[in-house]
């Protein structure tokens, strides 16, 4: 399992940056960054891309090699693959199901969301998302609505809409999450 916060701290300290220095570069608070580095705060996609820009790396460098497979016309993801890597970000653990196909335009993840006292921070970014709840309950906080989804429910939305999620339950929620741009793809189409 790769912890994104550990990689952020490694890159930050390797560049001789304090938490305050990095906060000034990416627009996030030093307190939030401290919690994120320790894996206490969840890092939204918007924050992940802001941190990558501030550290002058690709988002893939923060996420690691999770889910990467050879460049073929297809790939099969087995549920019991002992080598499947997972990416942990705060209360979320992602397992990438899609491969790094040429000209890939989507990424599908199985995401486990632990219950928390507070919702994730609101985020918004380019693209769109689709989330299908496999088990448990997950609440989406949207500008005009709070939507609680249970097993079999789904939500599809433009990511520019401010949104946050919250698992208010006592157990872990498991969802199938699909985004329209791979998190691990570099701008030049390669995977790092």
N, C-alpha and C positions, 0 to 999 in steps of 0.2 A: 504494500500500500504506500502511495506517495502522498505526503502531506504538502500541499501548496504553500502553506505558511512557512514551513522549514526552508523551502526553496527561495521564497521571497527574502527571508532573513539572510540566507547564504549569499544571494546576489547583492543585497543591500550592504552587508558588512564587507563583502569582497570589493565593493566600490568605495569603501570608506565613508558611507553615508550614515548619518544618524536617522532615527525615526522622524525627527523634525525635518531634516533635509528632504527625505523621501516624501513626506506629507506635503511639503511645499511644491514639489514637482508634480504630484499626481492629484492634488486637490482633496485628499482624504485627511482626516485628523490623525495625529500621531497616536492618540489613544486607540482609535480603531485599528490602525496598522499593528500596534503592539498586540492587541487581542487576536487579529488575523494571523500574525506570525506564530502565535501559540495555538492556533486552531480553535479558538473560542468563538470568534466572529465568523460568520459565513461571508464569503467574498462573492459578490454578484458578478455577472459577466461584464457589466460596465466598469466596475472597479478593477477587475482582472485586466481588461484592456488598458485602463489608465495606468495601472502599475507596470504593465509590460512596456508601455511607452516611456514612462518615467525611468525605468531601469534600462531602457534601450535594448530590449530583447523582444522576441516574439512571445505571444501568449503560450505557445507550445513549450517554450523554455520553462515557464512557470508550472505547466501541467505535467511535464515529463513525457514519457513514451507510452502512456496508457492507451491501449487499444490499437496500437500500430501493427499492421500486418503488411505483407508484401503487396506490391502494385500489380493486381490482376484484374480481370474483368468481373470477378465476383469473390465473395468471401463468406465463410460460414462461421458463425459464433456459437460455440457449444456452451450450454449452461453449466457444465461441470469441468470446464477448461481450467486446470490447476495453474496455468501460466497467465491467465487473464489478469491484467493489472487493473487496479482501481485507483481513482483519484478522489481524495478526501478534501472537502472544502467546508470547514465549519461543521454544521449539523448534517451536511449532505455527503454521500458517497456515490460516485458515478462509476458505472462500468460502460465503456464505449462498445457498442454492438456493431457499428459500421466500420468498414475497412478504409484504407487510404487508396481508393480507386482513382484512376485518372479523371480529372474534371469533376471530382466529387462536389455535390451541391447540398447534401443533407448530412446530418449526423444524428444518430439515434442512440440514446443512452437509457440504461435502467438506473434509476436514481432512488436511493434509499434516503428518506428524510426522517431524522430523529425528532421526537417531540421536544419543543422548547417553550419557555415561558413567554418569549416575545417573538413577533414575526421577523422575517429577514428585512433588511433595509429595502426601501423602494428602489427600483432600478428601471431604466429604460435605455434602449439601444436599437440599432437598425435590425431589420429582419422580422421574422415571425416564428412562433413557437406552437407546438401541439403537445399537450400532456394528457395521458390516459392513466387513470388510477387503477393499479393492479390489486392493491390491498391497502387497508387503512383508510385514513381520511386526510385530505389536504385542503386548506383554505387559501383561496386566491384573493388578495386585496387589490381591488381595481378602483379607478376614480369614482365610478358611479355605483359600485356594487361590491359586496363581499360574497364570494361564491364558495360554498363548501362542497367538495367533491368526495364521493366515496367510490368503492370498487365498481368499475363499469362506467363511471362518468368520465367525461373528457372536456377539455377546454382548448380552443384554438384562438390565438390573438396576435395582433401586430405588436411587436416588441417595443415600439415607440410609446405605447400606452404605459404610463407608470404602473408598475406592478410589484407586488411582494407576495411571498408565500408564508404560511404558518401551519405547522402540524401542532394543533392544540390538543391532540389525543394523548394517550399514555404509551402507545406503541409506535413502532416505526411504520411509516407509510412507504409503499413501494410504487413507483410510477414509471411508465415508459415516456420518455421525453424526446421529442424530435425538434431540432432547430434547423433553420435553412442555410446555415453556414457552419462548416466544421470548426470546432473550437481549436483543433490541433493543426489546422492547415496554415502554412505560411502564405504571405501574399503572392509569392512566386509559384505557388502550387506544390512546392515540396513540403515534406514533413520533417520537422526537426526534432 
